[in-house]
Amino acid sequence: MSKHPAARALQLVAKEANLKLTVSEDFSETPGKGVKADIQGVKVIVGRDTFLNENGIDTTNVHDPALHEEQGFSTLYVGRDNKCIGWIGLQDKTRPEASHSVQQLRDAGIKRLIMLTGDREEVARRVAAELGCTEVKAKCLPQDKLAIVEKMKKANHIVAVVGDGINDAPALASGDLGIAMGAAGSDVAINSASIALMSNDLKRLPFLIKLSRKTRVVINQNLLFGILFIILGVSASAIGWLPLIYAALLHFAGSLVVSFNSARLVRYGEELEPHIAPEQVTV
């Protein structure tokens, strides 16, 4: 079964309608285009109109969904035994926390936020406007997303890529930093990303930045503490002010200070966002 968000949404609708989900055979998925399967001897194909056309299925016999696309719907065409039997309209609704999370990212100093999506232009622009993204690129296939990331890197930009599935895998692997959202259900994403957030909660993105910056501060503090304890111990011992055994104890005390200072990060998530804990971030 496909792990694409659209596929999961259709599965939920089918279950709500008490429809029996039949196990498919010979299932294949073309990232960014669609899926094909054999269901009880019937060949079924679902995806973009171009995907059905590539597989020899004419989509001109069904109602033109252009009106719905202008209203913010994406369309998936459905083919059965080499004939197009209709289309499904999908509307992307932004999550309640999405726009606030994007604003927090901008407040954190991220000035350029680009939304890369396989959706049509009308849908992409509507969602990007709701979120407050600075740029939007629509109708992107996986290779298109990869090309955009590589182009930005060649322009000497530091690029962080956030994605949640197989369509984002090439871009996740190519970015300077790849962050997989909801990676508990996507092996491809978790293998391609640098960081895997085990939830789709967008609030974790600004939290991750704050946690990373705090971690860097703690690392610098630990380096300073460690070097100071070593210099003090060696210097005091060299001039005879401190016996060697006490110098060793001083070094041990420095290690304890570093350990306890690092342990402060365990509670950092509770101070920042009560419902987010650092252990939910996998690197």
C-alpha positions in Angstrom: 0.0 0.0 0.0 1.1 3.5 -0.7 2.2 5.7 2.2 1.4 8.9 0.3 -0.8 11.4 2.4 -3.4 11.2 -0.4 -3.5 7.4 -0.2 -3.9 7.5 3.6 -6.7 10.0 3.3 -8.6 7.9 0.7 -8.2 4.8 3.0 -9.8 6.7 5.9 -12.7 7.8 3.7 -13.2 4.2 2.5 -13.2 2.9 6.1 -15.7 5.6 7.2 -18.0 4.4 4.3 -17.6 0.8 5.6 -16.0 -0.3 2.3 -13.9 -3.4 2.4 -10.3 -2.8 1.4 -9.2 -5.6 -0.8 -5.5 -6.6 -0.8 -3.9 -5.7 -4.1 -1.4 -7.7 -6.1 1.4 -6.6 -8.3 1.4 -3.1 -6.7 3.8 -0.5 -8.0 4.2 3.2 -7.2 5.8 5.9 -9.4 6.8 8.7 -7.1 5.1 12.0 -7.9 2.8 10.4 -10.5 0.6 7.6 -9.3 0.1 3.9 -8.5 -0.8 0.8 -10.3 -2.2 -2.5 -8.9 -4.0 -5.7 -9.8 -7.1 -6.2 -7.7 -8.9 -9.5 -8.1 -7.8 -9.6 -11.8 -8.8 -6.0 -12.5 -6.0 -3.6 -13.4 -6.4 -0.3 -11.5 -4.4 2.8 -12.0 -4.7 6.0 -10.0 -2.7 9.2 -10.4 -2.2 12.3 -12.5 -3.8 12.6 -15.9 -0.3 12.5 -17.5 0.4 9.2 -15.6 -2.7 7.6 -17.1 -1.8 8.9 -20.5 1.6 7.4 -20.3 0.0 4.1 -19.6 -2.2 4.3 -22.7 -5.4 5.5 -20.9 -7.4 8.4 -22.4 -8.7 10.8 -19.8 -10.7 13.2 -22.1 -13.9 11.1 -21.7 -14.4 12.3 -18.0 -15.7 15.6 -16.8 -13.1 18.4 -16.9 -12.2 19.2 -13.3 -10.7 22.6 -14.1 -13.4 24.4 -12.1 -12.7 22.4 -9.0 -8.9 23.0 -9.4 -9.5 26.8 -9.4 -11.4 26.3 -6.1 -8.3 24.7 -4.6 -8.8 21.0 -5.4 -6.2 18.6 -6.6 -7.4 15.7 -8.9 -6.5 12.1 -9.1 -7.7 10.2 -12.2 -8.9 6.6 -11.8 -8.5 4.0 -14.5 -9.8 0.4 -14.7 -8.8 -2.1 -17.4 -7.3 0.6 -19.6 -10.4 2.9 -19.3 -10.7 6.1 -17.3 -13.7 5.8 -15.1 -13.6 9.1 -13.2 -11.5 11.4 -10.9 -11.2 12.1 -7.2 -11.0 15.7 -5.9 -8.7 16.3 -2.9 -8.6 19.6 -1.0 -5.5 20.4 1.1 -6.4 22.0 4.4 -3.7 23.6 6.4 -3.3 22.4 9.9 -4.2 24.8 12.8 -0.6 25.0 14.0 1.0 25.4 10.5 0.9 29.1 10.0 2.1 29.7 13.6 4.9 27.3 13.1 6.0 29.0 9.9 6.0 32.4 11.7 8.1 30.9 14.5 10.6 29.8 11.9 10.8 33.3 10.4 11.2 34.7 13.9 14.1 32.3 14.4 15.9 34.0 11.5 14.9 31.8 8.6 14.1 34.4 5.9 13.5 32.2 2.9 10.8 29.5 3.1 10.0 27.7 -0.2 7.1 25.3 -0.5 7.8 22.5 -3.1 4.7 20.5 -4.0 3.3 18.2 -6.6 0.0 19.9 -6.4 -1.4 22.2 -9.2 -0.6 25.9 -9.3 -3.9 27.1 -7.8 -3.8 24.7 -4.9 -0.1 25.4 -4.2 -0.6 29.2 -4.2 -3.6 29.1 -1.9 -1.8 26.9 0.7 1.4 28.9 0.5 -0.5 32.2 1.1 -2.2 30.7 4.1 1.1 29.5 5.6 3.1 32.7 4.8 5.7 31.0 2.7 8.0 33.4 0.7 8.0 31.2 -2.4 6.1 28.3 -3.9 6.9 25.8 -6.7 4.0 23.7 -8.0 3.7 20.5 -10.1 7.1 19.3 -8.7 8.2 15.7 -9.3 10.8 14.2 -7.0 13.5 15.1 -9.5 12.3 18.7 -9.7 12.6 19.1 -6.0 16.1 17.6 -6.1 17.1 20.0 -8.9 15.8 23.0 -6.9 17.8 22.0 -3.8 21.0 21.4 -5.8 20.6 24.8 -7.6 20.2 26.5 -4.2 23.3 24.8 -2.8 25.3 25.8 -5.9 24.3 29.4 -5.1 26.0 28.9 -1.7 22.8 28.7 0.3 22.5 26.5 3.3 19.5 24.3 2.5 17.3 22.5 5.0 14.7 20.2 3.5 11.6 19.1 5.4 9.5 16.2 3.9 7.4 13.3 4.9 7.5 10.6 2.3 9.0 8.8 -0.7 8.4 11.8 -3.0 10.7 13.9 -0.9 13.5 11.3 -0.4 15.9 12.6 -3.1 15.6 16.2 -1.9 16.0 15.1 1.8 19.2 13.3 1.0 20.6 16.2 -1.1 20.0 19.0 1.4 22.6 20.2 3.9 20.0 19.1 6.5 17.2 16.7 5.8 14.3 16.5 8.3 11.8 13.7 7.9 8.3 14.4 9.4 6.3 11.5 10.7 9.1 9.1 9.8 7.7 6.3 11.9 5.7 5.3 8.8 8.3 6.0 6.1 11.5 3.9 5.9 12.5 5.8 2.7 12.3 9.2 4.5 14.1 8.1 7.6 16.9 6.6 5.6 17.3 9.7 3.5 17.1 12.3 6.2 19.6 13.6 8.7 17.0 14.0 11.4 13.7 12.0 11.9 10.9 13.6 13.9 8.6 10.8 14.9 5.4 12.9 14.5 3.8 15.2 11.9 3.3 18.0 14.5 4.8 21.1 12.7 5.5 22.7 16.1 8.5 20.5 16.4 10.3 22.3 13.6 10.8 25.6 15.5 11.4 23.6 18.7 14.1 21.6 16.9 15.9 24.8 15.9 15.8 26.2 19.4 17.0 22.9 20.9 19.8 22.7 18.3 21.0 26.2 19.2 20.8 25.5 22.9 22.8 22.3 22.4 25.5 24.3 20.6 25.7 26.7 23.5 26.0 23.8 26.0 28.7 22.2 23.9 30.8 25.4 23.9 30.3 25.8 27.6 31.4 22.2 28.2 34.6 22.8 26.1 35.3 25.9 28.1 34.8 24.2 31.4 36.8 21.2 30.4 39.8 23.2 29.2 39.7 25.5 32.3 39.8 22.5 34.7 42.7 20.9 32.8 44.7 24.1 32.7 44.1 24.8 36.4 44.9 21.3 37.4 48.1 21.0 35.3 49.4 24.4 36.2 48.8 24.1 39.9 50.4 20.6 39.9 53.4 21.8 37.9 54.3 24.6 40.3 53.7 22.4 43.3 50.6 24.1 44.6 48.5 20.9 44.1 49.4 17.3 44.7 48.9 15.0 41.7 46.1 13.1 43.4 44.2 16.4 43.9 44.8 17.3 40.3 43.2 14.1 39.2 40.2 14.8 41.5 40.0 18.2 40.0 39.9 16.7 36.5 37.1 14.3 37.7 35.2 17.3 39.1 35.4 18.9 35.7 33.9 15.9 34.1 31.0 16.0 36.5 30.4 19.7 35.8 30.3 18.9 32.0 27.9 16.0 32.6 25.5 17.9 34.7 25.6 20.9 32.4 24.7 18.6 29.5 21.8 17.0 31.5 20.1 20.4 31.5 19.0 19.7 27.9 16.7 16.9 29.1 14.4 19.5 30.7 14.8 22.1 28.0 11.9 20.8 26.0 9.6 21.1 29.0 10.5 24.7 29.4 10.0 25.6 25.8 6.9 23.5 24.8 5.3 21.3 27.5 4.0 18.8 25.0 7.3 18.3 23.2 10.2 16.3 24.7 13.7 16.0 23.2 13.6 12.2 23.2 11.1 12.4 20.3 13.9 13.7 18.1 15.9 10.9 16.4 19.2 11.7 14.8 
